[in-house]
Amino acid sequence: MISKIKNGQIIPRINLSNYQDGNFSTDNLWQKKNLIIFFFAKLDLNIKRYLIELNSAYELIKEQNAELLAVSGENDKGLIREFIAKENIKFDILFDKEGLITDKFLIDKKPILFITDRFFSLYRAYEQLPQKEEVLSSLEFLEKQCPECGVSHWEDNL
């Protein structure tokens, strides 16, 4: 396991700048949106392909009452900016050069995708990156649940 957070635990707050020098905070999404967070260290070919796949599902993700963001340790802001512009990436890619946020989530710096409910309770951490259909299916499941009622065993529903 490369995640420090287990299913059902609340994820830490995220406050980071994005690669366009704006700011992003998960505080604005609390109790409003389910959350997908993709962590990666470097923008290599496989990561580019996965970000493009997630981007192709972004409108459907938003329709599922969710927000998608990526957190990267990539030092080359120009490389990320160029990729965002070229591929018309619609979601925020956040800059975590020092690993301050990443270290709160991960044991190892391998790519991982988290899905939380709108109260930021971890539903699932994917070490094997899921295809967009599986991500959308997980979001559909979350929307059918009642987090206010205290769903306590996400792992029983996997």
N, C-alpha and C positions, 0 to 999 in steps of 0.2 A: 504494500500500500504506500502510495506517495503523498497522500493527503493527511494533513494534521487534523482535519475536521471529519467527524463521523456523521453518518446519516442521522437526521433529526436534530443535530446541533445547529445553533445559530452561527452564521458566518460573521467574521469581523466587518466593520464598516470599511468602505473604500472611499478615499479622497485622494485623487491623483490628477495630474494634468494630462491632457491628451497630446497627441503629436502635432496638433495645430495650435498648441500653446493655450488652449482653453482649459477649464477645470471641469471635473466630473465628481459627483458625490452620490453614493447610493442612498443617502438620507432622503433625497427627493422621491425615491421609489418605494420607501417603506410603506407597507400596507396597501400599495397601489398596483404593483407589478410583480409578477414572478420574474426571476432573474436567471440569465444564462451568462456564465463567466468563463471565458477561455483563456488559460494561462499558457504562454510560450516564452522561451528565452530569446531565440534568434529567428529572424525571418528567412528561413530556407525554403526550398522549393515545395516540400511537403506541407509546411505551414501556410505558404501562399495558397496552395490548392484548397486547404481546409478553410481558410478565411473566405475564399471565393465561394465555396460551397455554402458556408453559413450566410454569407451576404445574399446569395440567391434565395434563401429562405427568410430573409429579414422581414419582409412585409407580412408573411404568414405568421412569423413569430410575434410581431406586434398585434396581429389580429387575435392571438391567443392570450392577450393581456400580459405580455412579457416584454422584457428589454434584454438586449444582447450587448455585451461588451467584451473586449479582449484586453488582457493585461500583459505587457511585454517588457522584457529586460533589454531589448535591442537598443544599443547605444547610438546607432546611426539614425538620427531623426530624419535626415534627408531620404534615406532608403525607405522608411515607413511612409513618409509623406508622398513620395513618388508612387509607391504601391497603392496607397489610398486613392490618389488622384487617377491613376491609370485604370484601376479596377472599379472605380466609383463605389468604394466601400461606404455604406450608409450608417454603420454603427461606430461607436467610439472605440478607438484603440488607445489604451492608456499607457503612459510612460512610467515604468517602475525600475529605473536604472540601478538604484541602490538595493532593490529587492525588499523594501520595507513592508509592502503589502504581500508580495509573493511569499515571503518567509512566514507570514501568519497562516497561510493556507497550505503550503507544500513542504514536504520533507525533502524531496528531490526536485530538481528543476525541469523534469520532463513535462511535455505538454499534457494538460488535463482540462477537462470541461466539467464545470459544476452547474447544477440546476437547483434552484431554491424556490420555495413558495414565496408569496408576497410578504411573509413575515421573516424572510431570510433564513428559514429552517432548511437545512440541506436535504434535498430529496435524493440526489444521486451525484456521485463523483465518477466520471468516466475516465479511466486510464487508457482504455482502448477507445479512441475518439469515435463517437457515434456518427452515423450518417444523418443528414438533415431530417429524414423521415422518422428516425427514432427520437430525435430531439423534439420534433413536433408532436409525436405520440406522447412523450413524457409531459409536455406542456398541456396537452388535452386532458390527460389524467389529472394533473394538478388542478385544472379549472373545474373538474367535476367533483373535487373534494371540498371539504368544508374546514379549512384550517382553524377557523374560529371555534369549531366544535371539538378540536383537540385530536386530530388524526395523529396517533402516536407511533405507528409502526410502518413507516414508508417502506422499509426493506421487505415486508410481507407482500407488497404489491409489485415487486420487481418481476 
